């Protein structure tokens, strides 16, 4: 139990251990690493495991037993040292697809048995919650599966979950339609066929109208061209009329000036005729 406690497991410690043991150390060889694992008992640091150098007993690193902020996990360190893949397997909970991470504790259950469980179970086979992990670990340890198969299994679980959601949505919509529309499926199909026939007839009528519109548009184009020519001619005639009016006004002004000049000449002639009999005398002053 102390060994399980040191490697990060949830060990059932005896009262003697809980009352009198301060910490436990295990000298282990993990892959190519030779280290000492140290974990305290019943204190604030019991959730951490120190990795010590076996010669100097200096602390090389400290790992968390469970996720605790940014501190690395002991499970990841041990699995990496064992060169064992850290995998996430597909699972389900309450009928919904989910995933679970395989940890060193799960792996440890296959190589270390607690005395109280040896006579009544094998690798947690009575624990239904552990069944998925137990099966996946056995396949990985026996080379019966790999990361590719697990990835496909996860995707299969996601697709099943999506299919379940779509099925539920279909059933909800079906129930809603059944409650709001009393017509049977055959009646709806017949109405759909009728609506499709109406749509085809409407498409045909629309095509005919478009053809007629194209023909009328061609005829209107000629009329528009003639109208445009007439408008241009009217605009030119209007400009000519305005120019003629300006010319007439200019000539009328000249004629009026000539008449004024003639009137002034007539008055001058009359004055000369009336004043000619009189002698012009210079005023002495």
Secondary structure, DSSP 8 states (H G I E B T S, - for coil): -HHHHHTT------HHHHHH--EEEEEEEETTEEEEEEEESSSTTTTEEEEEETTT--EEEEEESS-BTTB-BHHHHHHHHTT----EEEEEETTEEEEEE--HHHHHTTT---HHHHTT-STTTT-GGGHHHHHHHHHHHTTS--HHHHHHHHHHHHHHHHHHHHHHHHHHHHHHHHHH----HHHHHHHHHHHHHHHHHHHHHHHHHHHHHHHHHHHHHHHHHHHHHHHHHHHHHHHHHHHHHHHHHHHHHHHHHHHHHHHHHHHHHHHHHHHTTS-------
